[in-house]
Amino acid sequence: MDKLAFLFLACILAGFALIKLPLAGSPLAGIQPITSLIGILAILVFSLVLIFRGIIALVGK
């Protein structure tokens, strides 16, 4: 299996972890919108890359 695919999946999971990061009671609560935005962008980017690589693999390049 392609090692990069596992790396992309790990990045997607890290994006979900950033979205669910519990910062409600801590002094870092002000950066929660930033971490959520970074998490959403990571999920979108790496999901699109995985989809693109899958299409390329199906086409047979």
C-alpha positions in Angstrom: 0.0 0.0 0.0 1.1 3.5 -0.7 2.8 5.1 2.4 1.5 8.5 1.3 -2.1 7.4 1.5 -1.6 6.5 5.2 0.0 9.9 5.8 -2.9 11.7 4.2 -5.3 9.6 6.3 -3.4 10.6 9.4 -3.6 14.3 8.4 -7.4 13.9 8.0 -7.6 12.4 11.5 -5.5 15.2 12.8 -7.9 17.7 11.2 -10.8 16.1 13.1 -8.8 16.2 16.3 -8.2 20.0 15.8 -12.0 20.5 15.3 -12.8 18.6 18.5 -10.1 20.1 20.6 -11.5 20.9 24.0 -10.4 24.5 24.8 -13.6 25.7 26.6 -12.2 26.1 30.1 -8.5 26.9 29.3 -6.8 30.2 28.7 -6.3 29.1 25.1 -10.1 29.3 24.4 -9.6 32.3 22.2 -7.8 30.3 19.6 -10.5 27.7 19.2 -11.9 29.3 16.0 -8.4 29.3 14.5 -7.9 25.6 15.3 -11.3 24.7 13.9 -10.5 26.5 10.7 -7.1 24.8 10.4 -8.8 21.5 11.0 -11.5 22.0 8.4 -8.9 23.1 5.8 -6.7 20.1 6.6 -9.7 17.7 6.2 -10.7 19.3 2.9 -7.3 19.5 1.4 -6.1 16.0 2.2 -9.5 14.5 1.3 -9.3 16.1 -2.1 -5.7 14.9 -2.6 -6.8 11.3 -1.7 -9.7 11.5 -4.2 -7.4 12.9 -6.9 -4.8 10.2 -6.3 -7.6 7.5 -6.4 -8.8 8.9 -9.7 -5.3 8.9 -11.1 -4.8 5.3 -10.0 -8.1 4.2 -11.6 -7.2 5.9 -14.9 -3.9 4.0 -14.8 -1.3 6.7 -15.1 
